[in-house]
Amino acid sequence: MSFGGSVSAMITSLKNNARARKSLFDKTDYFRMNNSSNLKNKPTKKASAKQLKKVRKQMAEENKKLIVKRILALIISGLILMLLLNLVFDFL
């Protein structure tokens, strides 16, 4: 049986994909190198409880504004779509 070049390329590709690969769990040096005690840019600053409350409150306000903007954009785009559909189907 003589197959074309595409079949032999497919067989070669399947053989190459079937090779053994090392997973991240097999590489134990990776975990030793990235241990939190070995990191050079380890964060050293701590936030107080007041600062955390302030940040949480600020983020909540930003999220509320974002939700309102998205809802308004959805309503406006829905109205525009309804007007366009009304114009298109009135002329037909």
N, C-alpha and C positions, 0 to 999 in steps of 0.2 A: 504494500500500500504506500503510495507516494502522496504525501500531503504537500501543500504549498508552503511558501515561506511564512505565511501568517500563522499557520498551525504550529510550526516549529518555534516561532517566536513566542507564541502563547505558552507552549510547554516550557520553554526556557524561563519565561517570566514566572510561571508557577513554581518552578524549582527554586528560583532565586528568592521568591517570597517565603518559601517553606524553610529557609535557613533558621538556625537557632539564634535568637536575639537575647541579649541580657536585659532584664527589666531593671527598674530603678531599685527594687528590693534586693537584687543580686549584688548591686554595687554598694558595699558597706562603707567604702571610703567617702561616698557622697554625703552620708549622714554624719560622719565624723567631721567633715570639712564645714558643713553648714550648721553646726551646733550653735545655739544662741550665745554661748559664752565665747565663741571664737569670732563673732561678727565685729568688724571694726566700726561700723556706723550704727552702733547700738543706741537707740534713743535713751537719753538720760533725763529729759525734762518730764516733770509730772504736773498734772493739772489739778487744781483744787476742786472741791465740790461745787463752789460757787461758779467757777469758770465752766465746769461741765454743765451745770444747769443753764447757764447763759447760752452756751453753744447749742444745747438741746432745744431751748426755746427759739433761738434764731433759726435753726434748721426746720422746726415745725412751722414757723411763719413762712419761710421760703417755700416749703412743700405745699402749704395752703394756697399761696399765690400761684404757684405753678399749676395746681389742680384747677383753680378758677380760670386761669388763662386757657388751659386745654379744653375745659368744658365750653367756654365762650367760643373758642375756635371751632369746636365741633358743631355747636349750634349755628354759627354763622355759615360754615361750609354746608351744613344741611339745608339752610334756607336758600342759599345760592343754588344748590343742586335742585331743589324743588322749583325755584323760579325758572331755571334753565329747562327742566323737563316740561314745565307748564308751557313755556314758549315754543319748544320743539313740537309738542303734541297738539298745540292749538293751531299751528300752521299746517299740520298734516290733515 
